[in-house]
Amino acid sequence: MKTIRLRAGKERSLQRRHPWIFESAIAKGGGDPGETVRVESDSGAFLGWAAFSPKSKIRARVWSFDETQRIDAPFFVAAVAQSTRARGRFDINSDGCRLIHGESDGLPGLIVDRYGDTLVAQFTSAGVERWKDVIADALLAATGLTRLYERSDASSRALEGLSEATGWLRGEGATDLVLREHDWKLALSIADGHKTGFYLDQRDSRKKFSDYARRLGFRRVLNCYCYTGGFTVAALAGLRAGGFTGSEVMSIDSSALALEQARANLALNGFDPDQAQFLDADVNASLRRFLDQGRTFDAIVLDPPKFAPTMAHAERASRAYKDINRLALKLLEPGGVLFTYSCSGGISADLFHKIVAGAGSDAGVDGYITERMGGAPDHPMTIAFPEGEYLKGLVVMRK
């Protein structure tokens, strides 16, 4: 077994069971891509078993902190089974679910989503890439399913020295699927959609937005960065459940393909197409134009793409988040509701709150924070891995 030895003082994060080992922490040693290595402190004490990645700045990711643990096929079979069982204890009102959430489930670099009878996996680190076939078989055994599609086309694979890989790993079939979520349905493509095909992490936020629409009866709704219209469908479902008619929902995205799917999702749920408008445009420019036109909205959703993948991008991203939130707050009617989010790992929940507060100050607007939102429970963070809290959101009701 190959060994890597850390520099003096660099063992503290591993003693807190944090799974990442950066290149700068290693004094000597190495291994082949994805190979399991023994991790030792400067004094030679055992710290963990890790997957080595010679191309990545995260040079190793820990599989286990137990010196007696063997990193072999049964290890991955047990890890996959444990993660799958855990989802049975979560409150998930959908036939779409994240089964494995990387480091939070002890499988760094592995993402697995289930859409009905189909599994979709992303292998984004050298470690899980090396064990791909074992993991694929373990997933089918744990779920009893026969179809597994690979979407290993995330940009992070390049940082690991890995090329893109997509297609059926096990079984085959249609890649255009329909997901049941709460009281509505959503169509998706596991071959062409973002990530594994859809954003399951916003499931609970969509339900919350629907509940607000049912209770408050929004007249004018603006869904920014709408993608395939999840929040749009949720708003219309809430308005229909509350018996409200005549409301208008505008959805903005810069992807014509996503907007086409959003329109299809309205039809899938039997909504009147006259209730919805879809705008293929830049969100920031659209918000400024609405201000110039004197338009206002009762409810606004800001769910932008990742502005800050790492802390190094946080300052620039903070300015971008502040600008769109300032514009949205100015467009919001008194008593209106803003659902605003950041999915950037480099922006903490505390920093995001400060950004929104600064946006309100610049806009001359105050509001009540009525909810703090995060990822759905099948996208967990753990005590030892706070970086798992990548999605954070605030529900702000303008005074």
C-alpha positions as CSV (number, residue, x, y, z in Angstrom):
1,M,0.0,0.0,0.0
2,K,1.4,3.4,-1.0
3,T,1.6,6.1,1.6
4,I,1.4,9.9,1.6
5,R,2.8,11.8,4.6
6,L,1.5,15.2,5.5
7,R,3.4,18.3,6.6
8,A,3.5,19.1,10.2
9,G,0.3,20.6,11.5
10,K,-1.7,19.6,8.4
11,E,-3.3,16.7,10.1
12,R,-5.8,18.7,12.1
13,S,-8.6,18.8,9.5
14,L,-8.4,15.0,9.1
15,Q,-8.6,14.6,12.8
16,R,-11.9,16.5,12.6
17,R,-12.9,14.0,9.9
18,H,-12.8,16.4,7.0
19,P,-12.2,14.3,3.9
20,W,-10.1,16.6,1.7
21,I,-6.3,16.7,1.5
22,F,-4.9,19.6,-0.6
23,E,-1.6,19.4,-2.6
24,S,0.1,21.9,-0.3
25,A,-0.5,19.7,2.8
26,I,1.5,16.7,1.4
27,A,5.2,16.4,2.3
28,K,5.9,13.3,0.3
29,G,4.3,10.2,-1.3
30,G,1.7,9.6,-4.0
31,G,0.0,7.1,-6.1
32,D,-1.7,6.4,-9.4
33,P,-5.1,8.1,-10.3
34,G,-7.8,6.9,-8.0
35,E,-5.4,4.5,-6.1
36,T,-6.0,4.0,-2.4
37,V,-3.2,5.4,-0.3
38,R,-2.5,5.4,3.4
39,V,-2.4,8.9,4.9
40,E,-0.1,9.6,7.8
41,S,0.8,12.6,9.9
42,D,4.2,14.1,10.0
43,S,5.0,11.7,12.9
44,G,3.8,8.6,11.0
45,A,0.4,8.2,12.8
46,F,-2.4,6.8,10.7
47,L,-5.0,9.4,9.6
48,G,-7.1,7.7,6.9
49,W,-7.4,5.7,3.6
50,A,-7.8,8.1,0.7
51,A,-8.1,8.1,-3.1
52,F,-5.1,9.8,-4.7
53,S,-5.6,12.2,-7.6
54,P,-2.2,13.4,-9.0
55,K,-3.8,16.1,-11.2
56,S,-6.1,17.8,-8.7
57,K,-5.4,20.5,-6.2
58,I,-7.5,18.3,-3.8
59,R,-4.8,15.7,-4.1
60,A,-6.6,13.0,-2.0
61,R,-10.1,12.3,-0.8
62,V,-10.6,10.2,2.3
63,W,-12.6,7.0,2.0
64,S,-12.3,6.0,5.7
65,F,-10.7,7.1,8.9
66,D,-10.7,3.5,10.3
67,E,-7.3,1.9,10.0
68,T,-8.9,-1.6,10.0
69,Q,-11.1,-0.8,7.0
70,R,-10.3,-2.4,3.7
71,I,-11.1,-0.3,0.7
72,D,-12.4,-3.0,-1.7
73,A,-15.6,-4.0,-3.5
74,P,-17.5,-4.9,-0.4
75,F,-16.7,-1.4,1.0
76,F,-18.5,0.3,-1.9
77,V,-21.4,-2.1,-1.9
78,A,-21.9,-1.3,1.8
79,A,-21.5,2.5,1.3
80,V,-24.1,2.5,-1.5
81,A,-26.5,0.4,0.4
82,Q,-26.3,2.6,3.5
83,S,-26.8,5.8,1.5
84,T,-29.8,4.3,-0.3
85,R,-31.4,3.1,3.0
86,A,-31.0,6.6,4.5
87,R,-33.2,8.1,1.8
88,G,-36.0,6.0,3.0
89,R,-36.0,8.0,6.3
90,F,-36.1,11.4,4.6
91,D,-39.3,13.3,3.8
92,I,-39.3,13.2,0.0
93,N,-42.6,13.7,-1.7
94,S,-41.4,12.8,-5.2
95,D,-40.3,9.9,-7.3
96,G,-37.1,11.8,-8.0
97,C,-34.4,11.6,-5.3
98,R,-30.7,12.1,-4.8
99,L,-29.4,8.7,-3.6
100,I,-25.7,9.6,-3.1
101,H,-24.4,13.1,-2.4
102,G,-20.7,12.8,-2.6
103,E,-18.7,13.5,0.5
104,S,-21.8,13.7,2.7
105,D,-22.4,10.0,2.0
106,G,-18.8,8.9,2.3
107,L,-18.3,8.6,-1.5
108,P,-16.3,11.7,-2.6
109,G,-17.0,12.8,-6.1
110,L,-20.0,10.6,-6.7
111,I,-23.5,12.0,-7.4
112,V,-26.4,9.6,-8.1
113,D,-30.0,10.7,-8.7
114,R,-33.0,8.5,-9.2
115,Y,-35.8,9.5,-11.5
116,G,-38.5,6.9,-11.2
117,D,-37.0,3.6,-12.5
118,T,-33.9,5.3,-13.9
119,L,-30.6,6.1,-12.2
120,V,-28.2,8.8,-13.3
121,A,-24.7,9.0,-12.0
122,Q,-21.9,11.5,-12.1
123,F,-18.3,10.3,-11.4
124,T,-16.3,13.5,-10.8
125,S,-13.2,12.3,-9.0
126,A,-10.4,9.9,-9.8
127,G,-11.3,7.7,-6.9
128,V,-14.9,6.9,-7.9
129,E,-13.8,6.7,-11.5
130,R,-11.4,3.8,-10.6
131,W,-14.3,1.9,-8.9
132,K,-17.0,2.8,-11.5
133,D,-18.0,-0.7,-12.4
134,V,-18.2,-1.9,-8.8
135,I,-20.3,1.1,-7.9
136,A,-22.6,0.7,-10.9
137,D,-23.4,-2.9,-9.9
138,A,-23.8,-1.9,-6.3
139,L,-26.4,0.8,-7.3
140,L,-28.5,-1.7,-9.2
141,A,-28.3,-4.2,-6.4
142,A,-29.3,-1.6,-3.7
143,T,-32.3,-0.2,-5.7
144,G,-33.5,-3.3,-7.7
145,L,-33.4,-1.2,-10.9
146,T,-31.8,-2.1,-14.2
147,R,-31.2,1.3,-15.9
148,L,-28.2,3.5,-15.1
149,Y,-27.2,6.4,-17.2
150,E,-23.8,8.2,-16.8
151,R,-23.5,12.0,-16.9
152,S,-19.9,12.4,-16.2
153,D,-19.6,15.7,-18.2
154,A,-19.1,18.1,-15.3
155,S,-16.2,20.6,-15.7
156,S,-14.7,19.4,-12.5
157,R,-13.6,16.1,-14.2
158,A,-11.0,18.1,-16.2
159,L,-9.5,19.2,-12.8
160,E,-9.0,15.5,-12.0
161,G,-7.4,14.8,-15.4
162,L,-10.5,12.9,-16.5
163,S,-12.3,13.2,-19.9
164,E,-16.0,13.5,-20.3
165,A,-18.1,10.3,-20.4
166,T,-21.9,10.0,-21.0
167,G,-24.2,7.2,-22.0
168,W,-25.8,4.1,-20.6
169,L,-23.7,2.2,-18.1
170,R,-26.3,-0.5,-17.4
171,G,-29.4,-1.2,-19.4
172,E,-30.9,1.3,-21.9
173,G,-34.1,3.1,-22.7
174,A,-35.6,6.6,-23.1
175,T,-33.7,9.6,-21.9
176,D,-36.7,11.9,-21.8
177,L,-38.5,11.3,-18.5
178,V,-41.4,12.7,-16.5
179,L,-40.9,13.3,-12.8
180,R,-43.7,13.4,-10.2
181,E,-43.1,16.1,-7.5
182,H,-45.6,17.1,-4.9
183,D,-48.9,17.9,-6.8
184,W,-47.3,18.4,-10.2
185,K,-45.3,16.7,-12.9
186,L,-42.0,17.9,-14.6
187,A,-40.4,16.6,-17.7
188,L,-36.7,16.3,-18.0
189,S,-33.9,15.0,-20.2
190,I,-31.2,13.0,-18.5
191,A,-29.1,13.2,-21.7
192,D,-29.3,16.9,-22.3
193,G,-30.5,18.6,-19.1
194,H,-28.3,20.4,-16.6
195,K,-26.4,18.3,-14.1
196,T,-28.1,14.9,-14.1
197,G,-31.1,16.3,-15.9
198,F,-32.9,18.3,-13.2
199,Y,-32.4,20.3,-10.0
200,L,-33.8,18.1,-7.3
201,D,-32.2,20.2,-4.6
202,Q,-34.9,22.9,-5.0
203,R,-37.8,20.4,-4.4
204,D,-38.8,21.8,-1.0
205,S,-38.3,25.4,-2.1
206,R,-40.7,24.9,-5.0
207,K,-43.3,23.5,-2.6
208,K,-42.8,26.5,-0.3
209,F,-43.2,28.9,-3.2
210,S,-46.4,27.1,-4.2
211,D,-47.7,27.3,-0.7
212,Y,-47.1,31.1,-0.6
213,A,-48.9,31.5,-4.0
214,R,-51.9,29.5,-2.7
215,R,-52.1,31.6,0.5
216,L,-51.3,35.1,-0.8
217,G,-52.7,34.8,-4.3
218,F,-49.9,36.5,-6.3
219,R,-51.2,38.6,-9.2
220,R,-47.8,39.1,-10.9
221,V,-45.0,36.6,-10.6
222,L,-41.4,36.8,-12.0
223,N,-39.3,33.7,-12.2
224,C,-35.7,34.5,-13.1
225,Y,-33.2,31.9,-14.4
226,C,-36.3,29.7,-14.7
227,Y,-34.6,26.8,-16.5
228,T,-37.4,24.3,-17.4
229,G,-40.0,26.2,-15.3
230,G,-40.0,24.3,-11.9
231,F,-40.9,27.4,-9.9
232,T,-43.3,28.5,-12.6
233,V,-45.2,25.3,-12.4
234,A,-45.1,25.5,-8.6
235,A,-46.6,29.0,-8.6
236,L,-49.4,28.1,-11.0
237,A,-50.2,25.0,-9.0
238,G,-50.5,27.1,-5.8
239,L,-52.6,29.7,-7.5
240,R,-54.9,27.0,-8.9
241,A,-55.2,25.3,-5.5
242,G,-56.1,28.7,-3.9
243,G,-58.8,29.4,-6.5
244,F,-57.0,32.4,-7.8
245,T,-57.5,33.3,-11.5
246,G,-56.2,36.0,-13.7
247,S,-52.6,35.9,-12.4
248,E,-49.6,36.3,-14.7
249,V,-46.3,34.5,-14.4
250,M,-43.3,35.7,-16.4
251,S,-40.3,33.4,-16.7
252,I,-36.9,34.5,-17.9
253,D,-33.9,32.3,-19.1
254,S,-31.2,32.7,-21.7
255,S,-31.7,29.2,-23.0
256,A,-34.3,28.8,-25.7
257,L,-34.2,25.0,-25.3
258,A,-35.0,25.3,-21.5
259,L,-37.9,27.7,-22.2
260,E,-39.3,25.3,-24.7
261,Q,-39.3,22.6,-22.0
262,A,-40.8,25.0,-19.6
263,R,-43.8,25.6,-21.9
264,A,-44.1,21.9,-22.3
265,N,-44.2,21.5,-18.5
266,L,-47.1,23.9,-18.3
267,A,-49.1,21.8,-20.8
268,L,-48.1,18.7,-18.9
269,N,-49.9,20.0,-15.9
270,G,-52.9,21.4,-17.7
271,F,-52.3,25.1,-17.1
272,D,-53.7,27.8,-19.3
273,P,-50.8,29.0,-21.5
274,D,-52.2,32.5,-21.4
275,Q,-51.3,32.7,-17.7
276,A,-47.6,32.4,-18.5
277,Q,-45.1,34.5,-20.5
278,F,-41.6,33.3,-21.4
279,L,-38.7,35.6,-22.2
280,D,-35.5,34.5,-23.8
281,A,-33.2,37.2,-22.4
282,D,-30.5,38.2,-20.0
283,V,-31.9,38.5,-16.5
284,N,-29.9,41.5,-15.3
285,A,-30.8,43.5,-18.4
286,S,-34.5,42.5,-18.1
287,L,-34.7,43.6,-14.5
288,R,-33.3,47.0,-15.4
289,R,-35.7,47.3,-18.3
290,F,-38.6,46.5,-16.0
291,L,-37.5,49.2,-13.6
292,D,-37.4,51.7,-16.5
293,Q,-40.9,50.6,-17.5
294,G,-42.2,51.1,-14.0
295,R,-43.3,47.4,-13.7
296,T,-43.7,45.7,-10.3
297,F,-44.3,42.1,-9.1
298,D,-45.9,40.5,-6.1
299,A,-43.4,37.6,-6.1
300,I,-39.9,37.2,-7.6
301,V,-37.7,34.1,-7.7
302,L,-33.9,34.6,-8.1
303,D,-32.3,31.2,-8.6
304,P,-29.1,32.0,-10.6
305,P,-26.4,29.7,-11.7
306,K,-23.2,29.3,-9.7
307,F,-21.5,32.7,-9.6
308,A,-18.6,31.6,-7.2
309,P,-17.4,28.0,-7.5
310,T,-14.7,28.7,-4.9
311,M,-13.8,31.3,-2.3
312,A,-11.4,32.8,-4.8
313,H,-14.4,34.0,-6.8
314,A,-16.4,35.2,-3.8
315,E,-15.7,38.9,-4.1
316,R,-16.7,39.2,-7.8
317,A,-19.7,36.9,-7.2
318,S,-20.9,39.0,-4.2
319,R,-21.2,42.0,-6.5
320,A,-23.2,40.1,-9.0
321,Y,-25.5,38.7,-6.3
322,K,-26.0,42.1,-4.8
323,D,-26.8,43.7,-8.1
324,I,-29.6,41.3,-9.0
325,N,-31.1,41.3,-5.5
326,R,-31.0,45.1,-5.4
327,L,-32.9,45.2,-8.7
328,A,-35.4,42.6,-7.6
329,L,-36.1,44.3,-4.3
330,K,-36.8,47.6,-6.1
331,L,-39.3,45.7,-8.4
332,L,-41.1,44.1,-5.5
333,E,-44.4,45.5,-4.4
334,P,-44.8,46.3,-0.6
335,G,-46.0,43.0,0.9
336,G,-44.5,41.1,-2.0
337,V,-42.2,38.1,-1.5
338,L,-38.7,37.5,-2.8
339,F,-37.3,33.9,-2.9
340,T,-33.6,34.4,-3.5
341,Y,-30.8,31.8,-3.7
342,S,-27.1,31.1,-4.1
343,C,-25.8,27.7,-5.1
344,S,-22.2,28.9,-4.9
345,G,-19.9,26.9,-2.6
346,G,-17.7,30.0,-2.2
347,I,-20.6,32.1,-0.7
348,S,-21.5,31.1,2.9
349,A,-25.0,31.4,4.3
350,D,-23.8,34.3,6.5
351,L,-22.2,36.1,3.6
352,F,-25.3,35.6,1.4
353,H,-27.4,37.2,4.2
354,K,-25.1,40.2,4.3
355,I,-25.2,40.5,0.5
356,V,-29.0,40.6,0.4
357,A,-28.9,43.1,3.3
358,G,-26.6,45.3,1.4
359,A,-28.8,45.0,-1.7
360,G,-31.8,46.1,0.4
361,S,-29.9,49.1,1.8
362,D,-28.9,50.2,-1.7
363,A,-32.4,49.8,-2.9
364,G,-33.9,51.7,0.0
365,V,-36.0,48.6,0.9
366,D,-36.4,46.7,4.1
367,G,-38.1,43.4,4.5
368,Y,-38.9,40.5,6.9
369,I,-36.8,37.3,6.5
370,T,-39.7,34.8,6.9
371,E,-37.8,31.6,5.9
372,R,-34.2,30.4,5.5
373,M,-34.0,27.8,2.8
374,G,-31.5,25.1,1.8
375,G,-31.2,22.0,-0.3
376,A,-33.8,19.2,0.1
377,P,-33.0,16.6,2.7
378,D,-31.7,14.1,0.2
379,H,-28.9,16.7,-0.5
380,P,-27.4,16.6,3.0
381,M,-24.5,18.3,4.6
382,T,-22.8,16.6,7.6
383,I,-21.2,17.7,10.8
384,A,-17.7,17.0,9.4
385,F,-18.3,18.4,5.9
386,P,-20.0,21.8,6.1
387,E,-19.0,22.4,2.4
388,G,-22.0,20.2,1.6
389,E,-24.2,23.3,2.3
390,Y,-23.8,24.7,-1.1
391,L,-27.4,25.9,-1.6
392,K,-28.7,28.6,0.6
393,G,-31.8,30.8,0.2
394,L,-33.8,33.5,1.9
395,V,-37.5,34.3,1.7
396,V,-37.9,38.1,2.1
397,M,-41.3,39.8,2.5
398,R,-41.0,43.5,1.6
399,K,-42.2,45.9,4.3
